[in-house]
Amino acid sequence: MTTLTTTRRGFLKSGSLGALALVLAERRAPAAPEKRPPNILFMHTDQQHWEALSAFGCAHVRTPAMDRLTAAGTSFSLSYSANPVCCPARTCWYTGRASQENGVIMNDAWPIAPDMPDLGQWFGARGYDAVYGGKWHVTGRQFTKSFRVITPGTGIGELSDASVARAAEGFLRARQAGDKPFFLNLGFLQPHDCCYWVFEHQGDEPRTRLGPPPELPPLPANFAHPATEPHLLAQRREKKTWSAEQWRWYLWNYYRMVEMADAAVGRVLDALEDAGLAQETLVVLTADHGDGLARHGLTSKMFLYDEAARVPFIAAWPGQLQAGRRDERHLVTGLDVAPTLCAFAGFAPPPKMRGLSLRPLLEGRDTTPWREFIVSDTHGTGRMVRTPEYKYIAYRDDPVTQLFDMRADPGELQNLATTAAQSGVVRDLAGRLDAWERTLDRLPLQEPQPSARPRKNKQRKQA
């Protein structure tokens, strides 16, 4: 029998050699690879009503691509535009700042604050390939200064959305291993072409020989409007002489335009999967604002009823985010886009963000403390406060305010602002609005340049 004995000196010597070998081994071992941030695909439609998806129960439209994205991710029911007009809503996305701060309070005439960074600049400076295709429409800033542009948009979605989708398809299929993570932004115009449909059907008789199809969507339950409205809101209601059938024909055409947008989204999602990039890409889809869609007898946007202010918001990332979930509790705003995308990319957002990162909610952390209300504004004078229960609308220098019980009256037909029983709610929401506005670094409101005033003739132009 052999006995192994070790002296104290031998033990210390062998221990020292072992430690040295361990240190050398650690020096020779390759460093653990850094976790690669996800690609980000941010797609947005123009003027899409929040319910205009078949996945959300609309029986008058077929949206297989958006439905597919909804099934793969999480959608938010209480999602609102920060300002339901094209340029202001988009500027809020890309700056994370309220319209009163970024300078873009209405379309075309008021430019973005020149020293305020946008997401293209922010992501590009932090290792991302920031790429843009389609509609930009942020007043006062060329997207070529912030993104690598693969194709511009036009003012007509029927002509350009397919080309934007094809350009994105080519970009995705050409990606190579080792390329920087991408931040791909795609601005689809549809269903914005509905604006031109309205322009071309202003009179008693439509300017087309094509009659409506035999089966048309019904008029909405809230085709009427409240008896009391702020002046600018009532003025926004266009004096149409449409018959009920013409209104229903408008709805039918609108849904066909949504389906055009869906086809473009589907082409991009197919390319993302075929290129093997779906598992490493966060996809976000939303809209800048909604459309009147005959609710309250209105078309288009620029007002704060839900049909214009409320928008779809869907986020998906296979294996990382909850799939097939509809969040009907948390209030979401377009101001959340910037902090959310930056949180997933792994770096801080630009300073003074007014929104919140949706990442905790998307990852299922529903116990995360959340906001009690959101604010949207329009025209530089109209403001909306939305809580889970109520909506309060007020315009500066207008004595008429509105309060709606959004659970009992989701169609916003009964204005409760003057009822004694709701006076406390009105005071509370007005106080929240004032407190919110005091937190903003508001820019001085300037008159628009004469050359930038909207044209009186409603021609198709760059939208």
N, C-alpha and C positions, 0 to 999 in steps of 0.2 A: 504494500500500500504506500502510495506516494503522498507525502504531506507537503502542501504548498504553504510556505511561510513568506511574509513580506516585512522587511524592516521599515521603520518610520521614515528613514532617508529614501528608501526605494519607493515607498508609497507617495511621498511628496514629489519625487522626480517624475514618477509615472503620471501623477495627477497634473503636473505642470505641462508635460508633453501633450497630455490629452486636451488640456485647455487650449494650448497653442494650435493643435490640429483643428480644434473646433473653430477657432478664430479664422484660421486660414481657409477652412472649408466655407465659412460664411462669406469670406471675401470673394471666393471663387464662384459662389452660387449666383445665378442670374437674379437680378432684381425682379420683384413681383411686378407684372405689367400694370400700369395705371389703368383704372377703369375708364373706358372710352365714353364720353358723353353721348347721348342719343342724337340721331338726326331728328330734325323737327320739320314737319310738313304742316304749314298753316294755310288752309284753304278757306276762302270766304266768298259767299254769294252776295248779290246786291238786291235788296228790297224783298227778301224772302220772309213771308209771314211765319210766325213761330210754329204754327200747326200744319204748315204745308208740306208734310211728309206723310207717306202712308204708314210709316212706323208709329206715328203719333196719332193715328186713328182717322186721318183724312181719307174719305172714300172716293174723292174726286181726282186724285193724283196718284201716279205710280213712280216711286223713287227707290228702285232696288239698290242702288249704290249707297245712298244715304241710309237706307234701312240696314244695309250690311254693316256700315260703320257704327250705327246705333247698337246693333246686336253685339259688336265686338268691343264696345266701350261703355262709357257713362255719359248720359245726357242730362242736362239741367232744365227743369221746367220753368223755374223762375229766373230766366236769363233776360237781361235788358240791355239795350243800346245805351251808351253813355250820353248820346245825343243823336236822335233819330233823323239824321240828315247825312248824306254821303260823306262829304269832306270832314265835318266835325267828328263823326263816328270813327272814321279811319285814323284820323290824327290822334284820337284818344287811345286807340289800339296801340299805335306805334310809339307813343310817348309815355303812356301810363298816367297822363295828367289830364285834368278836367279842361273842357273847352275854354273856360274863363282864364286858364293858366297858359295853355299852349297857343292861344290866339285865334284858333280857327273856330269861330262861332257860327258861321254859315258857309254855304258853298261859294268857292271861287274868289270871293272878294277880300277875305281876311286871311293873311298868310300866317304860317306857323312861325313861332318865335325862332329866330335864326340860330340862337345859341343852345336850343333844346335838342338833345340827341334823340334819334329815332332808333328803333330796334335793329334796322339794317346796319347802322354804324356801330351800335353796341355789340352785336354778335360778331360782326366782321373784325372788330378790334380784339376779340377774345377767342380767336382760333377757329371760327366757323366760316364756311363758304356761304355767304349771304347772297341769295339768288332770288330774283323776282320775275314773275311773268303775269301779264294781264293788267287789270285796272289798278291804278295806284290812287290818284285823286287826293293827294295831300297838298293843299294849297301852299304855294311858295317854296316847294322843295322838289327838285327833280330826283326821281328814284335812281337815276344813273349815278348820283352822287352818294348813294347809300348802299346800293346793291349791284351785283352783277346781273344785268338784265338779259333774259333769254328770249323774250318777245314782249313788245308792248301791247296794250289793249286798244280797242277802238270804242266808239260810243254805242255800238250795236252788238249786243251779245250774240244774236243769231249768226253774226258773221265772224266773231273773234273767239268765242269760248272754245270752240273745237280746236282752233290753232294753238291756243294757250295750253290745252290739255296735251296736244301732240308734242309741243315743245318740252313740256314737263316729262312726258314719256321718254323722249330722246335723252333728256338730262339724266333721268334715273337709270335707264338702260346702259348709259355710258360710264357709270360710276365704276371706279377701279378700287381694288383693295389698297389700303393705305391713303386714300383720299381723306381730306379733312371732313369732319362731320358737316352736314349741310343744314342750312336754315332756308328751306324752300317755301316761298310765299307765292300763292296763286290767287289772283283776283278775277273771279268769274263775274260776268255782268248780268247774266240772267238771274231772276226774272225781271230785271230792270226794263226790258223792252216793253213792258206793260205801259210805261209812261207814253211811249209813242203810239200805242194802241189808243190811249185816251185822247191824245192830241188829234188823232185822225178820225175820232168818232165824237166830236163835240156837239154836232147838230142833231136835229131830229132823225136824219137818215145817215147811215154809215157810209163812209167813202170807200166802199168796196162792194163788188157784186156778189161776193160770197156770203151767203146767209148763214145763220147759226145752225149748228147740228141739232138733230131732233131731241137729244137728251142733254139738258143743261143742269148745272148745280143749282140748288135752291137758294133763295135769298137767305142771308143769315138771320138768326133770331134777334140780333141787335141792329137790324137795318135802320131803326129809328135812332134818335139821339136825345140826350137829356134836355129838359126845358130850359135850363140855365147853363150857359157856357161863357167862358171869357171871350172878349171881343175878337182877339186874334184867332182863337180856335174856331169860333163861329164863322169868321171871315174865310178861314181855310176851306170851309165846305164849298165845293164848287157848285155853281148854279147849273146843274145839268137838267136836261129835259128827257133823260133816258127813260124808256119804259122798263118795266120789271124784266122783260125779256132781254133788253139790251144790257142791263146790269148783270144778268145771269150769263150772258154771252161773254161779258168782260171776265167773269170768274172762270169760265171754261178756257179762255185764251191764256189767262194768267197761269193756270195749272199746267198748260202745255209748255210754257216758258220755264217753269220749275223743272219739268222733265228734261228740258234741254240742258239745264245746269247739272242735273243728276247724271246725264250721260257723260258729261265732261269729267265729273268727279269719279265716275266709274272707270274711265280710261286711266286716270292717274292711279287709282287704287290697284288696278290690274297690273300696271307697270311696276308699282312698288313691290308687289308680291312676286312678279316674274323675275325681277332683278335680285330677289333674295334679301330685300332690305326691310321687310315689314317688321321683323322681330327686333330691329334696332332703331325703329322710327316712331316717335310720338306724332300722332295725327290729330290736329284740331280743326274742326269745321264750325263756322258760325256765319252770321250775316251782319251787315252794317246796321240795318234797320228793317222793319217790316213794311207792310203795305196796307192801306185802308181796307181793301178787299170787300168793299160794300158795307162793312161794319160802320155804323153811325152815318151811313150814306156818304162815305168818303172813299177816295182812292189816294194813292201815293203816301207821303210821309210828312215830316215836319210838325207833328203833334204828338201828344203824350198818352192818348188812349193806347191800350195794349196792342191793338193791331199794327200800329207803327213802331211802338217803343219796345215791344217784346220780340226776342229773336231766338232761333235755335242755337244751341251750343252743345257740341259733342266732342269728346276726347277719347282716343283709343290708343293702346300700346299693348300688343299681344304679350301675355305672360306677366305684365307689370301693373296694369290697371284693371279694375273690376269690369267685367264684361256684362252686357245686357242689363245694366242698372239705370234706372230713372230716378234722379234726385229731385224730389218735389218739395223739399224743405228749405234748402239754402238759397239765399238771394245772391245772384251773380250779375256782374256788370261788365261792359266792354273794357273798363279800366283794369279788370283782373287779367287781361291777356298778357300784358308785359311782365308783371311779376310772376305769373304762372310759367311762361316759357323760360324765363331766366332761372327759375327754381329748378326746372328739369335739366337745363343746360349746366347747372352747377356753379353759377356765379351770381353775384348780387345784381339786382336790377338797377337802372338809372336812379338817381336820387329823387326823393320826394314823391314816390309812387302813391297814388291815391286808391289803388285797388289792393286786393289780397291775392296771394298765391292759392290756386285751387288744388295744388298738389296733395295736401293732406286729405281733402275730400275725395279726390280721384283715386287715392290709394286706400280708401275705406276707413280713414280715421275720423269717423263721424263725431267723436267726442271733442274734436278741435273747437275751441271757442270761435264763434262766428259773429258776424255783424247783425245788428237788429234792423237795419234799413239801408237802402241805397238811394242815390239821387241821380236823376237825369235832367238835362236841360235842353232847351231848343230856342232858336231865334235870339239868343242872348238875353231873353226876358222871361221865358217860360221855364218853370222848375217843377219837378215831380219828386215826391218822396214816396217810396214804396216800402212797406213793411209786409210781413207775411199775411197780415189781415187787411190792411188798408192801403189806399192810394190817395195822396193829396196833391192837387195841381193848383199852382198859383202863377199868375203873370204880374210882373211889376207894373204898378200904376193902373191896375185893373181891379175894381172892387169885387168882381165875381171870382170866387174860388170854388174848387170842387173836392168832394170827399166821396170815395166809393168803398163800400164794404166788399172786398174782392172775393170773399168766400160766399157770401149770400147773393152777390150781384156781379158775377164775373164779366157780364156784358157791359158793365159801366153805364147803366141807364138811370139809376136813381142817385141824384146828387144830394148827399146828406150834410153838406157843409153848413147849411143854415138851420139845421134841426137842433133844438136845445139839448137833446139827449147826446149829441155827438160833439158838443162844444169843447169838451175836454180833449177829445181826440184831435180836433182841429188845432187847438193851442199847442198840444204836444208835438204834432208833426211840423207845424210852423216853426216851433222852437228848434226842432232838430235841423230843419232846413237852414235857419239862421246860423246855428252853431257850425254846421258843415261849411257854409260859405265863409265863415270867419277863419277857417283853417287854410283856405286857398291863397296862393300868391297870385292874385288877380292882376292881369295886364290891363292897362288903360284901354277902354273901348274906343276904337278909332273908326272914323267914317271910311267906307270902302272907296277905293280908287274909282273914278268915273269909268275908266276903260274896263274895269272888272265887273261892272254892274251886269246882272243877267240880261240877256237879250229878250226883247219883247216878243219877237217871233219865235215860236217853239220849234226850232229846227233840230234835227238830230245833229249833235255835236259830240266832241269828246266828253264822255260821262265819267 
